[in-house]
């Protein structure tokens, strides 16, 4: 039966994927660029489409209860890599981002996951400028399509002209905007029936846990897996905002690992050092700190000696610190007699101290070592290989976003998203979690993260969905070449299994 009114014209063809219906949306518009690439040669060549540029995020606007349109609010930069599936089964897709807050996705993109990788070198063998790029034959693209997201004010992402970035510089605004980018990309590319994953690093693990819960409860988008690299789901576990004894406890095994790397444990195997440090942190150290002035002189003396031996610091320093070693102080103190500081992001690195008597280091030698290679590689790659042009500076680390970041939702309590991850896993019993730790990571210490996962309160069958992988490197553990190769294989295996492969 034809219900069209008399005199009606031929209906318009259906919109193309991604095309909006109704009135033309207000500018600006998306500025995506696509290019074709091949990775490797011979029988194992992988052909893929790279699409990069900014997509416009819009919000529904109503006036007096009447819908008045889609108001543009931000332009978010992303880069996707898609391989045409050889069969009818959809390929998995991984949405990846770093943390900060205020970091772009360049680190995971060119360091570990993407089809091209930076050539930066490592401790004792750093590359000199102008650095370089190489094919990443271990890329996760071999098993899943990839989408790298730069949150607002990072990379080339910005609030729209005349708009404010402030609403995005905070926990809720960040979660909602990143989740909306994921929803848009999934919808426009017809990927609702693809296995879907999130991959976050550092603060990106906070984001990943919250976005996973948000997508499931608000958008009905259930995920197959979440990858947490250098995890910190509870900032109180490392004493980030409020000094807490559990922060000192959580750092102790990391101090021991860094001290071992710099020769403070002689020829003892690292595994033995970590086993002792973890055992002390699990039982005796919390008890010692809880006792305060009730410790006997003998008990305090034993604690001072143990902590000094594990951390490589002097007994005098440990005693004066009241048994509590603040992490920024540790990085300045460990090699002070050599007039050096050790890295916070990666404690394997060391560099000259700007002021040998300063309480804390004036710069992080590990970040100094890797920033130049990544920034140079990206600014070359995005233009010459991906074909995207912009005069905007690419904000690999946005100081403005970091300094303005708001945690108002957690006023009076530590920032903690463990409950959100636990809810996402209870809601979706098939959700798998992969956690990657670096033993020398002085930003998100592995022991504190591991303890956080033991407190999720999940039944055994759901707790079994979490897998843990440790590597002999730092926060960006893939800077260490053997770790990069092994971690790439571990991630590919995880994605295959969690996708039902």
ROMAR-645629 format. One record per residue (C-alpha): residue number from 0; x, y, z. Coordinates in Angstrom, 1 decimal. Example, Ala and Ser with C-alpha at 12.3 -4.5 7.8 and 13.67 -1.06 7.14 Angstrom:
REM ROMAR-645629
<0, <12.3, -4.5, 7.8>>
<1, <13.7, -1.1, 7.1>>
//
This chain:
REM ROMAR-645629
<0, <0.0, 0.0, 0.0>>
<1, <1.3, 3.4, -1.0>>
<2, <0.9, 5.9, 1.9>>
<3, <2.7, 8.8, 0.2>>
<4, <0.6, 11.9, -0.2>>
<5, <-0.7, 12.9, -3.6>>
<6, <1.7, 15.0, -5.6>>
<7, <4.7, 13.7, -3.7>>
<8, <8.0, 13.6, -5.5>>
<9, <10.4, 10.6, -5.8>>
<10, <12.0, 9.9, -2.4>>
<11, <15.6, 11.0, -1.8>>
<12, <18.1, 8.1, -1.8>>
<13, <19.2, 7.0, 1.7>>
<14, <22.1, 8.9, 3.2>>
<15, <25.6, 7.5, 2.7>>
<16, <27.3, 6.1, 5.8>>
<17, <28.2, 9.0, 8.1>>
<18, <26.0, 11.5, 6.3>>
<19, <23.6, 13.4, 8.6>>
<20, <19.9, 13.6, 7.7>>
<21, <17.8, 16.7, 8.1>>
<22, <19.1, 20.2, 8.0>>
<23, <22.7, 20.7, 7.1>>
<24, <24.7, 20.8, 10.3>>
<25, <26.4, 24.0, 11.3>>
<26, <30.1, 24.3, 10.4>>
<27, <32.8, 23.3, 11.0>>
<28, <32.9, 19.9, 9.2>>
<29, <35.1, 16.9, 9.3>>
<30, <38.4, 17.1, 7.5>>
<31, <39.4, 13.5, 7.1>>
<32, <42.1, 12.3, 4.7>>
<33, <42.5, 8.6, 3.6>>
<34, <45.6, 7.0, 2.1>>
<35, <46.5, 3.4, 1.1>>
<36, <49.5, 1.6, 2.5>>
<37, <51.2, -1.8, 2.5>>
<38, <53.2, -3.2, 5.4>>
<39, <56.0, -5.6, 4.6>>
<40, <56.6, -7.4, 1.4>>
<41, <56.1, -10.8, -0.1>>
<42, <53.4, -13.3, 0.9>>
<43, <52.8, -11.6, 4.4>>
<44, <52.1, -8.1, 3.1>>
<45, <49.3, -6.3, 4.9>>
<46, <47.3, -3.7, 2.9>>
<47, <45.4, -1.2, 4.9>>
<48, <43.6, 2.2, 4.7>>
<49, <44.8, 5.0, 7.0>>
<50, <42.3, 7.8, 7.7>>
<51, <43.4, 10.8, 9.7>>
<52, <41.9, 14.2, 10.6>>
<53, <39.4, 15.9, 12.8>>
<54, <35.8, 14.8, 13.4>>
<55, <33.3, 17.3, 14.8>>
<56, <31.6, 16.5, 18.1>>
<57, <28.1, 18.0, 18.4>>
<58, <25.6, 18.2, 21.3>>
<59, <21.9, 18.2, 21.1>>
<60, <20.5, 21.7, 21.9>>
<61, <17.0, 22.4, 23.1>>
<62, <15.4, 25.7, 23.9>>
<63, <12.3, 25.7, 26.1>>
<64, <12.0, 22.0, 25.5>>
<65, <12.2, 22.3, 21.8>>
<66, <15.0, 20.7, 19.9>>
<67, <16.9, 23.4, 18.0>>
<68, <19.8, 21.4, 16.4>>
<69, <23.2, 19.9, 16.8>>
<70, <25.6, 22.4, 18.2>>
<71, <29.3, 21.8, 17.3>>
<72, <31.5, 21.8, 20.5>>
<73, <34.9, 20.3, 19.6>>
<74, <37.0, 19.0, 16.7>>
<75, <38.7, 15.7, 17.7>>
<76, <41.7, 14.4, 15.9>>
<77, <41.9, 10.7, 15.2>>
<78, <43.8, 8.2, 13.1>>
<79, <42.4, 4.9, 12.0>>
<80, <43.9, 1.9, 10.3>>
<81, <41.5, -0.5, 8.6>>
<82, <42.3, -3.8, 6.8>>
<83, <39.7, -5.2, 4.5>>
<84, <38.5, -8.4, 6.1>>
<85, <39.2, -11.4, 3.9>>
<86, <35.9, -13.1, 5.0>>
<87, <32.5, -12.1, 6.3>>
<88, <33.6, -12.1, 9.9>>
<89, <34.3, -8.5, 11.1>>
<90, <37.8, -7.8, 12.3>>
<91, <38.2, -6.6, 15.9>>
<92, <38.8, -2.9, 16.4>>
<93, <40.9, -1.3, 19.1>>
<94, <40.4, 2.3, 20.3>>
<95, <43.6, 3.6, 21.8>>
<96, <44.6, 6.7, 23.8>>
<97, <47.3, 7.7, 26.2>>
<98, <46.8, 9.6, 29.4>>
<99, <48.4, 12.6, 31.2>>
<100, <45.8, 14.0, 31.5>>
<101, <46.8, 16.1, 28.6>>
<102, <48.6, 13.5, 26.5>>
<103, <48.1, 12.8, 22.9>>
<104, <48.1, 9.2, 21.6>>
<105, <51.4, 9.5, 19.9>>
<106, <53.2, 7.3, 22.4>>
<107, <51.1, 4.1, 21.9>>
<108, <50.6, 5.0, 18.2>>
<109, <54.3, 5.2, 17.2>>
<110, <55.8, 3.2, 20.1>>
<111, <53.8, 0.0, 20.2>>
<112, <50.5, -0.5, 18.3>>
<113, <50.6, 1.3, 14.9>>
<114, <52.0, 0.0, 11.6>>
<115, <54.9, 2.5, 11.7>>
<116, <57.1, 3.0, 14.8>>
<117, <59.7, 5.5, 15.9>>
<118, <63.4, 4.7, 16.0>>
<119, <64.5, 6.2, 19.3>>
<120, <66.9, 3.8, 20.9>>
<121, <67.0, 2.9, 24.6>>
<122, <69.1, 3.3, 27.7>>
<123, <72.8, 3.3, 26.7>>
<124, <72.0, 3.5, 23.0>>
<125, <69.8, 6.5, 22.2>>
<126, <69.5, 7.7, 18.7>>
<127, <70.7, 11.1, 17.8>>
<128, <68.6, 13.7, 16.0>>
<129, <66.9, 13.8, 13.5>>
<130, <65.7, 10.2, 14.4>>
<131, <63.6, 8.1, 12.1>>
<132, <60.7, 5.8, 11.4>>
<133, <60.5, 2.1, 10.6>>
<134, <57.8, -0.5, 9.7>>
<135, <56.4, -2.1, 12.7>>
<136, <56.0, -5.7, 11.7>>
<137, <54.7, -6.5, 15.2>>
<138, <51.8, -4.0, 14.9>>
<139, <48.5, -5.0, 16.5>>
<140, <47.0, -4.2, 13.1>>
<141, <47.8, -7.7, 12.1>>
<142, <44.9, -8.9, 14.2>>
<143, <42.7, -5.8, 14.7>>
<144, <41.8, -2.5, 13.1>>
<145, <43.1, 0.5, 15.1>>
<146, <41.7, 3.9, 16.0>>
<147, <43.9, 6.4, 17.9>>
<148, <42.1, 9.2, 19.7>>
<149, <43.6, 12.5, 20.8>>
<150, <41.3, 14.0, 23.5>>
<151, <40.4, 17.7, 23.3>>
<152, <43.4, 20.1, 23.6>>
<153, <45.9, 17.3, 22.8>>
<154, <47.3, 16.5, 19.4>>
<155, <45.3, 18.6, 16.8>>
<156, <42.1, 18.3, 18.8>>
<157, <40.6, 21.6, 19.9>>
<158, <37.3, 23.2, 21.1>>
<159, <35.5, 24.7, 18.1>>
<160, <36.1, 28.4, 17.3>>
<161, <34.3, 30.5, 19.9>>
<162, <34.0, 27.5, 22.2>>
<163, <35.7, 26.7, 25.5>>
<164, <38.0, 23.8, 26.2>>
<165, <37.4, 23.9, 29.9>>
<166, <34.4, 21.5, 29.9>>
<167, <36.6, 18.8, 28.3>>
<168, <39.5, 19.3, 30.9>>
<169, <38.0, 17.2, 33.6>>
<170, <37.0, 13.6, 34.4>>
<171, <33.4, 13.6, 33.2>>
<172, <33.8, 15.8, 30.2>>
<173, <36.7, 13.7, 29.0>>
<174, <34.9, 10.4, 29.5>>
<175, <31.8, 11.6, 27.6>>
<176, <33.7, 13.1, 24.7>>
<177, <36.0, 10.2, 24.2>>
<178, <33.1, 7.8, 24.4>>
<179, <31.2, 9.9, 21.8>>
<180, <34.1, 9.7, 19.4>>
<181, <34.1, 5.9, 19.8>>
<182, <30.3, 5.7, 19.3>>
<183, <30.5, 8.0, 16.2>>
<184, <33.3, 6.0, 14.6>>
<185, <31.7, 2.7, 15.3>>
<186, <28.4, 3.9, 13.8>>
<187, <29.7, 5.6, 10.8>>
<188, <31.9, 2.7, 9.8>>
<189, <29.3, 0.0, 10.4>>
<190, <31.3, -1.8, 13.2>>
<191, <28.7, -2.5, 15.9>>
<192, <29.1, -6.2, 15.2>>
<193, <32.9, -6.1, 15.4>>
<194, <34.7, -7.2, 18.6>>
<195, <35.6, -3.9, 20.3>>
<196, <38.5, -3.1, 22.6>>
<197, <39.8, -0.1, 24.5>>
<198, <43.5, 0.4, 25.1>>
<199, <44.7, 3.1, 27.6>>
<200, <48.0, 4.0, 29.1>>
<201, <48.6, 5.8, 32.4>>
<202, <45.7, 8.2, 33.1>>
<203, <44.4, 6.5, 30.0>>
<204, <43.7, 3.5, 32.2>>
<205, <41.4, 5.7, 34.4>>
<206, <39.7, 6.9, 31.1>>
<207, <39.5, 3.3, 29.7>>
<208, <37.8, 1.9, 32.8>>
<209, <35.3, 4.8, 33.0>>
<210, <34.6, 4.9, 29.2>>
<211, <34.0, 1.1, 29.2>>
<212, <31.4, 1.5, 31.9>>
<213, <29.9, 4.6, 30.2>>
<214, <29.6, 2.9, 26.8>>
<215, <27.9, -0.1, 28.3>>
<216, <25.4, 1.7, 30.7>>
<217, <24.7, 4.8, 28.6>>
<218, <25.1, 3.6, 25.0>>
<219, <24.5, -0.1, 25.2>>
<220, <27.9, -0.8, 23.6>>
<221, <29.4, -3.9, 25.2>>
<222, <33.1, -4.5, 24.7>>
<223, <35.2, -7.6, 24.4>>
<224, <38.2, -6.3, 26.2>>
<225, <40.1, -3.5, 27.9>>
<226, <43.9, -3.1, 27.7>>
<227, <45.5, -1.2, 30.6>>
<228, <49.1, -0.2, 30.1>>
<229, <50.9, 1.2, 33.2>>
<230, <47.7, 1.1, 35.2>>
<231, <46.6, 3.4, 38.0>>
<232, <42.8, 3.1, 38.6>>
<233, <43.0, 4.5, 42.1>>
<234, <45.1, 7.5, 42.4>>
<235, <45.1, 7.2, 46.2>>
<236, <47.0, 4.0, 45.9>>
<237, <50.1, 6.0, 44.9>>
<238, <49.4, 9.0, 47.2>>
<239, <49.0, 11.3, 44.2>>
<240, <46.6, 13.9, 45.6>>
<241, <46.7, 13.2, 49.4>>
<242, <49.8, 11.7, 51.1>>
<243, <48.8, 8.3, 52.3>>
<244, <50.9, 5.5, 53.8>>
<245, <49.6, 3.1, 51.1>>
<246, <51.3, 5.2, 48.5>>
<247, <54.7, 4.7, 50.2>>
<248, <54.0, 1.0, 50.4>>
<249, <52.9, 0.8, 46.7>>
<250, <56.2, 2.4, 45.5>>
<251, <58.6, 0.2, 47.5>>
<252, <59.1, -2.7, 45.1>>
<253, <59.6, -0.1, 42.2>>
<254, <62.3, 1.6, 44.2>>
<255, <64.0, -1.8, 44.7>>
<256, <63.8, -2.5, 40.9>>
<257, <65.3, 0.9, 40.1>>
<258, <68.0, 0.5, 42.7>>
<259, <68.8, -2.9, 41.3>>
<260, <69.2, -1.5, 37.8>>
<261, <71.7, 1.1, 39.1>>
<262, <73.8, -1.5, 40.8>>
<263, <72.6, -1.1, 44.4>>
<264, <71.9, -4.8, 44.8>>
<265, <75.2, -6.2, 43.5>>
<266, <74.8, -9.4, 41.5>>
<267, <71.5, -10.5, 43.1>>
<268, <68.9, -11.5, 40.5>>
<269, <66.1, -8.9, 40.0>>
<270, <63.5, -11.6, 40.7>>
<271, <65.0, -12.2, 44.2>>
<272, <65.1, -8.5, 44.9>>
<273, <61.5, -8.0, 43.8>>
<274, <60.3, -11.0, 45.8>>
<275, <61.8, -9.7, 49.0>>
<276, <60.5, -6.1, 48.4>>
<277, <57.0, -7.4, 47.6>>
<278, <56.9, -9.6, 50.7>>
<279, <57.9, -6.7, 52.9>>
<280, <55.4, -4.4, 51.3>>
<281, <52.6, -7.0, 51.7>>
<282, <53.1, -7.6, 55.4>>
<283, <55.7, -5.8, 57.5>>
<284, <55.9, -2.4, 55.9>>
<285, <52.2, -1.5, 56.3>>
<286, <52.4, -2.6, 59.9>>
<287, <55.6, -0.6, 60.6>>
<288, <54.0, 2.6, 59.2>>
<289, <50.8, 2.1, 61.1>>
<290, <52.7, 1.8, 64.4>>
<291, <54.2, 5.3, 64.4>>
<292, <55.8, 6.2, 67.8>>
<293, <54.7, 2.8, 69.1>>
<294, <57.6, 1.2, 67.4>>
<295, <60.4, 0.1, 69.7>>
<296, <63.9, 1.3, 69.0>>
<297, <64.8, -2.2, 67.8>>
<298, <61.8, -2.4, 65.5>>
<299, <62.5, 1.0, 64.0>>
<300, <66.1, 0.2, 63.5>>
<301, <65.2, -3.1, 61.7>>
<302, <62.8, -1.2, 59.5>>
<303, <65.3, 1.5, 58.6>>
<304, <67.9, -1.1, 57.7>>
<305, <65.5, -3.1, 55.5>>
<306, <64.0, -0.1, 53.7>>
<307, <67.5, 1.4, 53.1>>
<308, <68.8, -2.0, 51.7>>
<309, <65.8, -2.4, 49.4>>
<310, <65.8, 1.1, 48.1>>
<311, <69.5, 1.7, 47.8>>
<312, <69.3, 4.8, 50.0>>
<313, <71.3, 5.5, 53.1>>
<314, <69.9, 4.5, 56.5>>
<315, <70.3, 8.1, 57.6>>
<316, <68.1, 9.3, 54.8>>
<317, <65.4, 6.7, 55.5>>
<318, <65.4, 7.5, 59.2>>
<319, <65.1, 11.3, 58.5>>
<320, <62.3, 10.5, 56.1>>
<321, <60.4, 8.8, 58.9>>
<322, <60.5, 5.5, 56.9>>
<323, <58.4, 7.2, 54.1>>
<324, <60.2, 7.7, 50.8>>
<325, <58.4, 10.2, 48.6>>
<326, <58.8, 9.3, 45.0>>
<327, <60.1, 12.6, 43.6>>
<328, <62.6, 12.7, 46.4>>
<329, <63.8, 9.1, 45.6>>
<330, <64.5, 10.0, 42.0>>
<331, <66.8, 12.9, 43.2>>
<332, <68.4, 11.0, 46.0>>
<333, <69.4, 7.6, 44.7>>
<334, <72.3, 8.8, 42.6>>
<335, <72.9, 12.1, 44.3>>
<336, <76.5, 11.3, 45.1>>
<337, <77.1, 10.8, 41.4>>
<338, <75.4, 14.1, 40.7>>
<339, <72.7, 12.4, 38.7>>
<340, <68.9, 11.9, 38.9>>
<341, <67.0, 8.9, 37.7>>
<342, <63.9, 8.9, 35.5>>
<343, <60.4, 9.0, 36.9>>
<344, <58.8, 7.7, 33.7>>
<345, <61.5, 5.1, 33.4>>
<346, <63.9, 4.5, 36.3>>
<347, <66.4, 2.8, 34.0>>
<348, <67.4, 6.2, 32.7>>
<349, <69.7, 8.6, 34.5>>
<350, <71.0, 12.1, 33.7>>
<351, <73.0, 14.9, 35.1>>
<352, <71.4, 16.7, 38.0>>
<353, <70.6, 20.4, 37.4>>
<354, <71.2, 21.1, 41.1>>
<355, <72.9, 18.2, 43.0>>
<356, <71.5, 19.4, 46.3>>
<357, <67.9, 20.0, 45.1>>
<358, <65.1, 18.2, 47.0>>
<359, <63.6, 17.0, 43.7>>
<360, <64.8, 16.7, 40.1>>
<361, <64.4, 19.6, 37.8>>
<362, <63.7, 17.4, 34.8>>
<363, <63.0, 13.8, 34.0>>
<364, <65.9, 12.3, 32.0>>
<365, <63.6, 9.5, 30.7>>
<366, <61.2, 12.0, 29.2>>
<367, <64.0, 14.1, 27.9>>
<368, <65.3, 11.0, 26.1>>
<369, <62.2, 10.0, 24.3>>
<370, <60.2, 13.2, 23.6>>
<371, <62.4, 14.4, 20.7>>
<372, <62.2, 11.2, 18.7>>
<373, <58.5, 10.8, 19.0>>
<374, <57.7, 14.4, 18.2>>
<375, <60.0, 14.5, 15.1>>
<376, <58.7, 11.2, 13.8>>
<377, <55.0, 12.2, 14.2>>
<378, <55.4, 15.6, 12.5>>
<379, <57.1, 13.9, 9.6>>
<380, <54.7, 11.0, 9.4>>
<381, <51.4, 12.8, 9.6>>
<382, <52.2, 15.0, 6.6>>
<383, <54.4, 12.9, 4.3>>
<384, <52.8, 9.5, 4.8>>
<385, <49.3, 10.2, 6.1>>
<386, <48.7, 13.3, 3.9>>
<387, <47.2, 15.5, 6.7>>
<388, <48.2, 19.2, 6.7>>
<389, <47.8, 21.6, 9.6>>
<390, <49.6, 24.6, 10.9>>
<391, <48.4, 23.9, 14.4>>
<392, <51.2, 22.7, 16.8>>
<393, <50.7, 19.0, 17.6>>
<394, <50.3, 19.0, 21.4>>
<395, <51.9, 15.8, 22.4>>
<396, <51.6, 16.9, 26.0>>
<397, <49.2, 19.7, 26.7>>
<398, <50.3, 21.7, 29.8>>
<399, <47.1, 23.7, 29.7>>
<400, <44.9, 20.6, 29.9>>
<401, <47.0, 19.0, 32.6>>
<402, <47.1, 22.1, 34.8>>
<403, <43.4, 22.9, 34.4>>
<404, <42.2, 19.3, 34.9>>
<405, <39.2, 19.0, 37.2>>
<406, <38.4, 16.0, 39.5>>
<407, <35.4, 17.8, 41.0>>
<408, <33.4, 14.5, 40.9>>
<409, <35.8, 13.1, 43.5>>
<410, <35.9, 16.1, 45.9>>
<411, <37.0, 15.0, 49.3>>
<412, <38.1, 11.5, 48.3>>
<413, <40.7, 9.9, 46.0>>
<414, <40.1, 9.6, 42.3>>
<415, <39.1, 5.9, 42.0>>
<416, <37.5, 4.2, 39.1>>
<417, <37.8, 0.6, 40.3>>
<418, <34.1, 0.5, 41.0>>
<419, <33.4, 1.5, 37.4>>
<420, <35.6, -1.2, 36.0>>
<421, <34.0, -3.8, 38.4>>
<422, <30.5, -2.7, 37.3>>
<423, <31.5, -3.0, 33.6>>
<424, <32.7, -6.5, 34.3>>
<425, <29.6, -7.5, 36.3>>
<426, <27.4, -6.1, 33.6>>
<427, <29.3, -7.9, 30.8>>
<428, <30.7, -11.2, 32.1>>
<429, <32.5, -11.7, 28.8>>
<430, <34.6, -8.5, 29.2>>
<431, <38.3, -9.4, 29.4>>
<432, <41.0, -7.2, 30.9>>
<433, <44.7, -7.2, 30.0>>
<434, <47.1, -5.4, 32.4>>
<435, <50.7, -4.5, 31.5>>
<436, <53.2, -3.5, 34.2>>
<437, <56.7, -2.1, 34.0>>
<438, <59.0, -2.9, 36.9>>
<439, <60.9, 0.4, 36.5>>
<440, <57.8, 2.6, 36.1>>
<441, <58.1, 5.4, 38.7>>
<442, <54.9, 7.1, 37.6>>
<443, <52.4, 4.2, 38.1>>
<444, <54.2, 1.6, 40.3>>
<445, <53.3, -1.9, 39.5>>
<446, <52.8, -3.2, 43.0>>
<447, <50.2, -0.5, 43.8>>
<448, <48.3, -1.3, 40.6>>
<449, <48.3, -5.0, 41.3>>
<450, <47.0, -4.5, 44.8>>
<451, <44.2, -2.4, 43.4>>
<452, <43.0, -5.2, 41.2>>
<453, <42.9, -7.5, 44.2>>
<454, <40.3, -5.2, 45.7>>
<455, <37.8, -5.2, 42.9>>
<456, <35.4, -7.4, 44.8>>
<457, <34.6, -9.6, 41.9>>
<458, <33.5, -13.2, 42.1>>
<459, <36.3, -15.7, 41.2>>
<460, <34.8, -16.4, 37.7>>
<461, <35.0, -12.7, 36.8>>
<462, <38.3, -12.1, 38.5>>
<463, <39.7, -14.8, 36.2>>
<464, <38.9, -12.5, 33.2>>
<465, <41.9, -10.3, 34.3>>
<466, <45.3, -11.2, 33.1>>
<467, <48.6, -9.6, 34.2>>
<468, <51.9, -9.2, 32.3>>
<469, <55.1, -7.7, 33.7>>
<470, <58.1, -6.4, 31.8>>
<471, <61.6, -5.3, 32.7>>
<472, <61.2, -1.6, 31.6>>
<473, <59.4, 1.6, 32.6>>
<474, <56.1, 3.4, 32.1>>
<475, <56.4, 3.4, 28.3>>
<476, <57.8, -0.1, 28.5>>
<477, <57.9, -0.6, 24.7>>
<478, <61.0, 1.8, 24.6>>
<479, <62.9, -1.4, 25.6>>
<480, <63.1, -3.4, 22.4>>
<481, <62.8, -6.9, 23.8>>
<482, <59.8, -5.8, 25.8>>
<483, <58.2, -4.2, 22.7>>
<484, <58.4, -7.5, 20.8>>
<485, <57.1, -9.6, 23.7>>
<486, <54.4, -7.1, 24.6>>
<487, <53.2, -6.9, 21.0>>
<488, <52.8, -10.7, 20.9>>
<489, <51.0, -10.7, 24.3>>
<490, <48.5, -8.1, 23.1>>
<491, <47.9, -9.9, 19.8>>
<492, <47.2, -13.1, 21.7>>
<493, <44.9, -11.3, 24.1>>
<494, <42.8, -9.7, 21.3>>
<495, <42.5, -13.0, 19.4>>
<496, <41.3, -14.9, 22.5>>
<497, <39.0, -12.1, 23.7>>
<498, <37.5, -11.9, 20.2>>
<499, <36.7, -15.6, 20.2>>
<500, <39.5, -16.5, 17.8>>
//
